[in-house]
Amino acid sequence: MSGNSPTLFAHYLARWNLAPDGEPIVTPTSRLLPVRAGAVAAMLKIARIDEERVGNRLMAWWNGEGAAAVLAHDDDAILMERAAGGTSLAHVFPERGDDAASRTICAVLVKLHAARGRPPAPLPSLADWFAPLARTAQAQGGLFRVAAATAADLLTEPRDLVVLHGDMHHGNVLDFGGRGWLAIDPKGLIGERGFDYANIFCNPDHATATQPGRLARQASVVAEAEPLDRSRLLAWILAWAGLSAAFSLDDGHSPEPALRIAELAASEFRR
């Protein structure tokens, strides 16, 4: 569906009998509007790109287990329950502490990774997702090449294949009151479950992520909470940080913050 934001919102407000309950939020990938569906506080999200449409389908498929519940959906839009105050783990990180935040994300991912029926199709594979890293490694060499080689090894013999969130970090886990902490904004991928934990180590901000000893400690916290093979988790962190750096480079941003995480993961992996 094409058109400007007011027209699109008006279409869904009428179709799903919604009342606006806040100011619209327009991003490069989606349009969002806080609404009320009767007495229920909800968020209307309209996809602008196919990646967001995939994520919307995945949110509906999770059926409120580990993720915000979807109240209505079609090919372009979802109506989902709204977190009271929009509080994320990133907002409350200082009070909750690093270990507790990591364990909270792990608990959410356990629910998202649980066995269900046939997943919504099509979902891209991790091999597809990592293609930009391989291209960047050829052009840039260095740590990009190390990360790409690590990714290739992981992807050659994947373990524990599940439907992945694909962008799990502190800002994408919100407080839904009595329903607990739940995920939003998935990318939607198929691949090894260990991948979904890697982005924890690049967040909630660069200063925290690069504190001396932080990556090593949180690798142990996460590996014990799941459980996961710690060495393989470190390999996924290295691979993901390299891919994140490649994405930054493609977008015209500095790859250095992500490469610093890759460097830390590589150093810990070699111990």
N, C-alpha and C positions, 0 to 999 in steps of 0.2 A: 504494500500500500504506500503510495507516495502522497506528498502534500506537506503543508507547514504544520508546526506543532499544535497551534490552537485547533485547526481542523481535525487533526488526528485525535487529540484529546476529546474533542466534542463527540466524535464518532463513538468512542468507547464509553464515554460518560453516559451517552444515551443507550447504547447497546446493553451495558451491564448495570444500568440504573445506579450510577455513582454520583457522588457530590464532591467537588474539589475541596481539599482540606489543607492547602498549603501552596507554596510557589512551585512552578515547574522547574525541573533540573534538566538541562540539555547538555549532553556530552557528545564527543565524536562518534560514539557507538550506540547510544540509546537516548530516549526521551523518557523522563520519569515525572510522575505527578502524585503527590500525596492525596489520597481520596478517602471517602468513607462509603462503605457498602452497608447501608443501614446504620447499625450501631458499631460496625466493625471498622477499625482503622486499617487501611490497606495502602498498598503502593501499586500504581499502574505503571508498567514498564513496557515501552514500545521499542522494538529493535530497529536499528538503522543499518546493520550489517548482518551477513549470514552467521558470523561467529556468535553474535548475540542471540540469534534465533535458535542456534544449536543449544546454547546455554538455557534459554527459556524452556525448550522441550525437556531438557534434563531436569530442571527444577520441577516441572510437572510430574516427571517420571519418579522422582524421589518421594513424592506424595507426603511431604512434610516430615519425613524421617531423616533427621540430621540437617535439614534445610528448611527455610521458610516455606510454609504451606502455600500452595497455589490454589486460589479460589476460582479462577476462570482463566482460560487461555485459548488462543488461536495461533495461526502460523506466525503472526507478527508480534503479539502482545501477551503478557501475563498480568494477572491481578493477584498479588500475593499479600499475605499478612505483613503488617508493618511493625518493626521493632519499636517499642516505646522509647522515645527520645533518640533513637538511632545510635545507641551506645554500642561501640565495637570494642573488641579486645585491645585495639590500639589505644583507645581513649582511656581505658582503665589499667593499662599495662603497669604504670608506676605503683599503683596500689596492690595489684594482684601479684606482681613479681614474675620474673622470667620463667621459672620452672612451672608455676601454676598455669601461666598462659600457654606454654607448650603442651602441657598435659590436657588442657581444655581443647586445643586444636586437635590433638590426637583422638580425644573422645568423640569429637564431631566426625572426624574422618572414619573412625570405625563404623559409625552408623551409615555414612555415605557409601562405604565400600561393601556393605553387607549384601549378600546374595539376594537378587530379586529376579523378576521375570526378564524377558528379552528387552535389552536396552533400546532407547530410541535411536533410530538410524537416520542418516549416517553420522557416525562419530569418527573424527580423524584419529589415526594411530600416533603413538609417541614417535615412531620412526618419521612420519610426516612432519610432526611438530619440530623435530630436531634438524630438519634439512637446512635451515638457515645457518646453523652452527657449522655444519660441514663446509658450506660455501665460504663462510667467513674465515674458517681455519686455513683454507687453501690460499686465501688472499693475504691474511695477516700473520699466520704462523704463531710462534710463541705460545702463550698460555691458551689461546684459542685452540691451537692444535692439540694440546694436552687434554683439554676439556672434550674436544671432538672425539679423540681416540677413546677416552673413558666412556663417553656416551655410546660409541659404536660397540664396545665390549658389553655394556649393559643391555643394549638392544638386541644383540646377537642371541643371547640366552635369557629372555625375560622370565621372571617368576611372578606368581600370584597376580595374574591378569584380572583387572577389575575396571569398572567405569570410574574414571578419575574426575575430580573437580577441575584440576588443571591450573588453578590460580589461588591456592589456599594460603592465606596470610592473615595476620591479625586484624586488618581492616575489613576482611570479608567474613568475619565471624561476629555476629551481633547478638545482643542480649534481648531475648523475647520473653522476659519475665518468667511466668510459670512454666513456659515451654523450654526454658534454658537457653543455652548458647547454640545458635544455628547458623548455617552457611548461606551465603548469597553469591551471586555473580560468578557462576562456574564458566569455564571455557568448554568443558566437555570433551574428554579424550578416552581412548582405550589404551591400557598399558599396565606396567608393573606398579603395584600400589605404593612402593617405596618412593616413587617420583613425587607423589603428592605431599610428602613431608619436607622436601628440599627447600621450598620457598620460606618456610619458617625461619631459616637461618639467614635470610637476607632482610628480615624484618624484626621489629616494627619500624626501625629506622636505621640508617647507616651507622650512626654513632654506636648504637646498641650492638648491631651485628658485628662490628669490628673491635669490640672491647677485647682486650687480651684474655684468652682462655674461654671466652663466651661460646664460641662455636664448638669447642671440644666438650664443654660441660653439657650444652644442650643436645649434642649428638648422643651422649649417654642417657640423658633424660628421655629423649624421644625413643631411642632404641629399646629402653627398658619398658616404656609405657605401652608399646605395641604388641608384641616385641618385633624388632627388626634386627637384621644383621648390621652391626654398627659400621663395619668396613664398607659394606655395600651402600649404606645410607650416606656415608661420606663421599662415595663415588657419585651418587646421585646429586649431592650438593655441588660437587665440582662440575658435573655435567650441566646442571641447571644454571649455575652462575655463569658459565661460559655462554649458554644460550641466551640468558638475559643480557649479557654484554653484547652479543651479536644483535639482538633486537634493538638495543640502545644505539648501536652504531648505525643500523639501518634507518633509525628514526632521526638521525642527526644529533644525537646526544652523546655525551662522554661515556665510554664503556668502563671507565676506571673504577667506579664504585662496585659494579658487579665483578669485575676482574679481581678486585681486592678480596672478595668473598671466595672466589675460585682459588686464589693463592692460599688463603687460610685453609680451605678444605684440602687442597693438594698437600700442604705441609702436614696436616694432621693425618691424612690418608697414608703418607709415606712412613709414619712412625711405627 
